[in-house]
Amino acid sequence: MTARTASSRTFDLTELGDADVYKLLSCAVQPRPIAWVSTVDGAGVRNLAPFSFFTVASRNPATLAVSIGERIGFPGQDKDTLVNIRETGEFVVNIPSVDNAAAVTASFATVEPHVDEFDLAGVTAIDSLQVAVPSVQESLISLECRLAQAVPLGTDTLVLGTVLAVTARHDAIDEHGYTDVSTGKWLARLAGPYYSNLTHSVHQGGGPDAGSFR
Ligand SMILES: Cc1cc2nc3c(=O)[nH]c(=O)nc-3n(C[C@H](O)[C@H](O)[C@H](O)COP(=O)(O)O)c2cc1C
């Protein structure tokens, strides 16, 4: 075994506060994709919020995972997104483009539940195919989900959603299943207030070449 050198630093999480642990995780796990989650409440009010603790959880059934923390400034209370997902059992994960960055930030605001966050963010709601929740027209891809499980994990809740339908813009995924990040359209979250537009892809092998869907 090789001895540790002074070129790295160790953090004992039991000695760190929640804010520092969050910072550490955000630095260690990046870039992260952004789930721009649309939901509606029982009265049909539209909500939109970004979540970067987000990934694919299963291929079959196609499942996404989004981790939702407590309402900012109100420990123990749920964010509107989670309240709505529990109430309706549906949500849409919209994948924002770089052009949506300002709108993503606008939808981060913690506002009263009755505020329409599509209007707040200045984006267009379009009908989804299989859920009653609208999708964001300006996003690159919209993945319509039905709630599969909401798993409590301490302060956060891991929402698992079964993907029912996907709508992708032609400049996000073309008809042959190709995607090209060098267009600079893909938006990723880095640590803190930083984002990346992922302009390079490096071919290293290790995955199937993108091919036709059929
Ligand atoms: C880029 C970005 C990523 C975020 N990721 C998360 C996340 O993964 N989990 C979380 O609970 N909040 C996250 N937030 C904060 C929520 O978006 C914020 O609390 C939002 O106001 C929740 O809105 P809601 O109460 O309408 O659900 C993120 C914010 C930004 C700007």
The ligand as an SDF file (V2000), in Angstrom:
LIG
                    3D

 31 33  0  0  0  0  0  0  0  0999 V2000
  -28.7320   25.0570  -10.3830 C   0  0  0  0  0  0  0  0  0  0  0  0
  -29.4580   24.7690   -9.1090 C   0  0  0  0  0  0  0  0  0  0  0  0
  -29.4910   23.4720   -8.6090 C   0  0  0  0  0  0  0  0  0  0  0  0
  -30.1990   23.1710   -7.4360 C   0  0  0  0  0  0  0  0  0  0  0  0
  -30.2180   21.8730   -6.9960 N   0  0  0  0  0  0  0  0  0  0  0  0
  -30.9780   21.5480   -5.9130 C   0  0  0  0  0  0  0  0  0  0  0  0
  -31.0720   20.1810   -5.4910 C   0  0  0  0  0  0  0  0  0  0  0  0
  -30.4850   19.2650   -6.0870 O   0  0  0  0  0  0  0  0  0  0  0  0
  -31.8710   19.9080   -4.4290 N   0  0  0  0  0  0  0  0  0  0  0  0
  -32.5640   20.8790   -3.7550 C   0  0  0  0  0  0  0  0  0  0  0  0
  -33.2910   20.5870   -2.8000 O   0  0  0  0  0  0  0  0  0  0  0  0
  -32.5080   22.1740   -4.1420 N   0  0  0  0  0  0  0  0  0  0  0  0
  -31.7330   22.5330   -5.2120 C   0  0  0  0  0  0  0  0  0  0  0  0
  -31.6710   23.8330   -5.6250 N   0  0  0  0  0  0  0  0  0  0  0  0
  -32.5160   24.8130   -4.9230 C   0  0  0  0  0  0  0  0  0  0  0  0
  -33.9780   24.7760   -5.4200 C   0  0  0  0  0  0  0  0  0  0  0  0
  -34.0300   25.0000   -6.8080 O   0  0  0  0  0  0  0  0  0  0  0  0
  -34.7790   25.8590   -4.6860 C   0  0  0  0  0  0  0  0  0  0  0  0
  -34.8580   25.5460   -3.3270 O   0  0  0  0  0  0  0  0  0  0  0  0
  -36.1590   26.0810   -5.2790 C   0  0  0  0  0  0  0  0  0  0  0  0
  -36.5740   27.3500   -4.8910 O   0  0  0  0  0  0  0  0  0  0  0  0
  -37.1880   25.1080   -4.8010 C   0  0  0  0  0  0  0  0  0  0  0  0
  -38.4220   25.5820   -5.2890 O   0  0  0  0  0  0  0  0  0  0  0  0
  -39.8270   25.0110   -4.8570 P   0  0  0  0  0  0  0  0  0  0  0  0
  -40.0580   25.3750   -3.3960 O   0  0  0  0  0  0  0  0  0  0  0  0
  -40.7650   25.7050   -5.7850 O   0  0  0  0  0  0  0  0  0  0  0  0
  -39.8100   23.5250   -5.0460 O   0  0  0  0  0  0  0  0  0  0  0  0
  -30.9050   24.1820   -6.7480 C   0  0  0  0  0  0  0  0  0  0  0  0
  -30.8550   25.5060   -7.2390 C   0  0  0  0  0  0  0  0  0  0  0  0
  -30.1300   25.7960   -8.3990 C   0  0  0  0  0  0  0  0  0  0  0  0
  -30.0990   27.2080   -8.9030 C   0  0  0  0  0  0  0  0  0  0  0  0
  1  2  1  0
  2  3  1  0
  2 30  2  0
  3  4  2  0
  4  5  1  0
  4 28  1  0
  5  6  2  0
  6  7  1  0
  6 13  1  0
  7  8  2  0
  7  9  1  0
  9 10  1  0
 10 11  2  0
 10 12  1  0
 12 13  2  0
 13 14  1  0
 14 15  1  0
 14 28  1  0
 15 16  1  0
 16 17  1  0
 16 18  1  0
 18 19  1  0
 18 20  1  0
 20 21  1  0
 20 22  1  0
 22 23  1  0
 23 24  1  0
 24 25  2  0
 24 26  1  0
 24 27  1  0
 28 29  2  0
 29 30  1  0
 30 31  1  0
M  END
$$$$
